[in-house]
Amino acid sequence: MTDMLVPPAQDLFHDWRDGDTWLAGGTLIFSQPMPHLRRLRDLSDTGWQSITVSEAGLEIAATCGITELHEFKPPEHWRAGPFLRQSVEEYLASFKVWNRQTVGGNICASLPAGPMVTMGAALEAQYKLLAMDGSDRIVPAINFVTGDNTNILQPGELLRSIHLPMASLMRNYTLRRFSLTKHGRSSIYLVGTHDTKSSEILITVSAATIHPVHLRFTGLPSSEQVRKAVDQLIPAKLYFDDPNGTPAHRRHLTYVFAEQIRTELSAS
Ligand SMILES: Cc1cc2nc3c(=O)[nH]c(=O)nc-3n(C[C@H](O)[C@H](O)[C@H](O)COP(=O)(O)OP(=O)(O)OC[C@H]3O[C@@H](n4cnc5c(N)ncnc54)[C@H](O)[C@@H]3O)c2cc1C
């Protein structure tokens, strides 16, 4: 990298060139060589409001710091409110990383162990993306990450915000996570939510897989139905393989955790 630019807030795509990329907290960008990059476009001066509560739900700006989300106190009647803070606590992070990283940076890094990736998928977030030609699009979080460190962003496209719908925030939830050490990187992370009115149960499988997967049940499922859904929706090639766990280990714990979540949510 040879250059850095703080684009004007009213024209973030100003003078876009090949080799440009967005800079949020910089904790991933500055942690490894990226010789293909020429210039960083710093998002720290956008002036975007970090967190906005409305009747429709919660709007989180991509530039919202992880610590800001951690400090946010959700209204008590949001049943899934405590999950926001818990999600943030699932990072493996040094002091520097903890204090610099952003919600959008984590989503766009699109790593299997990305806690904001899990949060967005589990709460059925909608992501707003801005394109260089001035257009925008809204995409469901579950479709955003496509693999280990890959996503649907087109060249130059910018994640603007994360919308968590009120309906998701009002659902009961539970989670199960495994990592090799107490404060280690997640190697399996499952979150279940339950809409008590419709009885729908949604289990989000993440970290075990290269991208999050939804297992959705219109009523309370049986153990057999959950097991079948894992088999049908998570083919072997989707399980992540890295030093934190083999695909076989991740698959085994996915069955175990999904069943625990089913049992717990069925009683909620
Ligand atoms: C010690 C250490 C531990 C870590 N542990 C974890 C972990 O447990 N889990 C995990 O997921 N990651 C982890 N990481 C990787 C990384 O730090 C995090 O993913 C972090 O959340 C990235 O956020 P950031 O704001 O610093 O993003 P940046 O480093 O600034 O950017 C990350 C990527 O996203 C792009 N980007 C950023 N914002 C936007 C936007 N609004 N629109 C479009 N593109 C954008 C950037 O161009 C870049 O490609 C770790 C890194 C280190 C050094």
Ligand as a Chemical Component Dictionary entry (heavy atoms), coordinates in Angstrom:
data_LIG
# 
_chem_comp.id                   LIG 
_chem_comp.type                 NON-POLYMER 
_chem_comp.pdbx_formal_charge   0 
_chem_comp.three_letter_code    LIG 
# 
loop_
_chem_comp_atom.comp_id 
_chem_comp_atom.atom_id 
_chem_comp_atom.alt_atom_id 
_chem_comp_atom.type_symbol 
_chem_comp_atom.charge 
_chem_comp_atom.model_Cartn_x 
_chem_comp_atom.model_Cartn_y 
_chem_comp_atom.model_Cartn_z 
_chem_comp_atom.pdbx_ordinal 
LIG C1  C1  C 0 -5.271  -10.907 17.048 1  
LIG C2  C2  C 0 -6.429  -10.954 16.072 2  
LIG C3  C3  C 0 -7.554  -11.687 16.412 3  
LIG C4  C4  C 0 -8.668  -11.732 15.538 4  
LIG N1  N1  N 0 -9.746  -12.481 15.906 5  
LIG C5  C5  C 0 -10.817 -12.555 15.072 6  
LIG C6  C6  C 0 -11.970 -13.349 15.413 7  
LIG O1  O1  O 0 -12.073 -13.985 16.470 8  
LIG N2  N2  N 0 -12.976 -13.393 14.531 9  
LIG C7  C7  C 0 -12.930 -12.688 13.356 10 
LIG O2  O2  O 0 -13.888 -12.727 12.588 11 
LIG N3  N3  N 0 -11.860 -11.967 13.000 12 
LIG C8  C8  C 0 -10.800 -11.889 13.819 13 
LIG N4  N4  N 0 -9.700  -11.154 13.433 14 
LIG C9  C9  C 0 -9.682  -10.519 12.089 15 
LIG C10 C10 C 0 -10.171 -9.018  12.079 16 
LIG O3  O3  O 0 -9.452  -8.292  13.038 17 
LIG C11 C11 C 0 -11.666 -8.890  12.402 18 
LIG O4  O4  O 0 -12.409 -9.651  11.460 19 
LIG C12 C12 C 0 -12.188 -7.446  12.482 20 
LIG O5  O5  O 0 -13.492 -7.489  13.014 21 
LIG C13 C13 C 0 -12.177 -6.673  11.185 22 
LIG O6  O6  O 0 -12.777 -5.391  11.445 23 
LIG P1  P1  P 0 -12.068 -4.020  11.057 24 
LIG O7  O7  O 0 -13.057 -2.931  11.327 25 
LIG O8  O8  O 0 -10.755 -3.877  11.716 26 
LIG O9  O9  O 0 -11.930 -4.218  9.479  27 
LIG P2  P2  P 0 -10.749 -3.827  8.459  28 
LIG O10 O10 O 0 -9.498  -4.574  8.796  29 
LIG O11 O11 O 0 -10.632 -2.356  8.322  30 
LIG O12 O12 O 0 -11.401 -4.390  7.125  31 
LIG C14 C14 C 0 -11.647 -5.769  6.936  32 
LIG C15 C15 C 0 -12.084 -5.993  5.480  33 
LIG O13 O13 O 0 -13.406 -5.486  5.266  34 
LIG C16 C16 C 0 -13.405 -4.443  4.262  35 
LIG N5  N5  N 0 -14.344 -3.438  4.754  36 
LIG C17 C17 C 0 -14.343 -2.854  5.974  37 
LIG N6  N6  N 0 -15.433 -2.080  6.129  38 
LIG C18 C18 C 0 -16.141 -2.170  4.959  39 
LIG C19 C19 C 0 -17.382 -1.605  4.502  40 
LIG N7  N7  N 0 -18.137 -0.808  5.284  41 
LIG N8  N8  N 0 -17.808 -1.927  3.273  42 
LIG C20 C20 C 0 -17.084 -2.760  2.475  43 
LIG N9  N9  N 0 -15.904 -3.310  2.842  44 
LIG C21 C21 C 0 -15.450 -3.024  4.086  45 
LIG C22 C22 C 0 -11.967 -3.970  4.168  46 
LIG O14 O14 O 0 -11.663 -3.422  2.907  47 
LIG C23 C23 C 0 -11.218 -5.280  4.442  48 
LIG O15 O15 O 0 -11.208 -6.076  3.285  49 
LIG C24 C24 C 0 -8.614  -11.064 14.286 50 
LIG C25 C25 C 0 -7.457  -10.328 13.957 51 
LIG C26 C26 C 0 -6.389  -10.272 14.813 52 
LIG C27 C27 C 0 -5.162  -9.463  14.419 53 
# 
loop_
_chem_comp_bond.comp_id 
_chem_comp_bond.atom_id_1 
_chem_comp_bond.atom_id_2 
_chem_comp_bond.value_order 
_chem_comp_bond.pdbx_ordinal 
LIG C1  C2  SING 1  
LIG C2  C3  SING 2  
LIG C2  C26 DOUB 3  
LIG C3  C4  DOUB 4  
LIG C4  N1  SING 5  
LIG C4  C24 SING 6  
LIG N1  C5  DOUB 7  
LIG C5  C6  SING 8  
LIG C5  C8  SING 9  
LIG C6  O1  DOUB 10 
LIG C6  N2  SING 11 
LIG N2  C7  SING 12 
LIG C7  O2  DOUB 13 
LIG C7  N3  SING 14 
LIG N3  C8  DOUB 15 
LIG C8  N4  SING 16 
LIG N4  C9  SING 17 
LIG N4  C24 SING 18 
LIG C9  C10 SING 19 
LIG C10 O3  SING 20 
LIG C10 C11 SING 21 
LIG C11 O4  SING 22 
LIG C11 C12 SING 23 
LIG C12 O5  SING 24 
LIG C12 C13 SING 25 
LIG C13 O6  SING 26 
LIG O6  P1  SING 27 
LIG P1  O7  DOUB 28 
LIG P1  O8  SING 29 
LIG P1  O9  SING 30 
LIG O9  P2  SING 31 
LIG P2  O10 DOUB 32 
LIG P2  O11 SING 33 
LIG P2  O12 SING 34 
LIG O12 C14 SING 35 
LIG C14 C15 SING 36 
LIG C15 O13 SING 37 
LIG C15 C23 SING 38 
LIG O13 C16 SING 39 
LIG C16 N5  SING 40 
LIG C16 C22 SING 41 
LIG N5  C17 SING 42 
LIG N5  C21 SING 43 
LIG C17 N6  DOUB 44 
LIG N6  C18 SING 45 
LIG C18 C19 SING 46 
LIG C18 C21 DOUB 47 
LIG C19 N7  SING 48 
LIG C19 N8  DOUB 49 
LIG N8  C20 SING 50 
LIG C20 N9  DOUB 51 
LIG N9  C21 SING 52 
LIG C22 O14 SING 53 
LIG C22 C23 SING 54 
LIG C23 O15 SING 55 
LIG C24 C25 DOUB 56 
LIG C25 C26 SING 57 
LIG C26 C27 SING 58 
# 
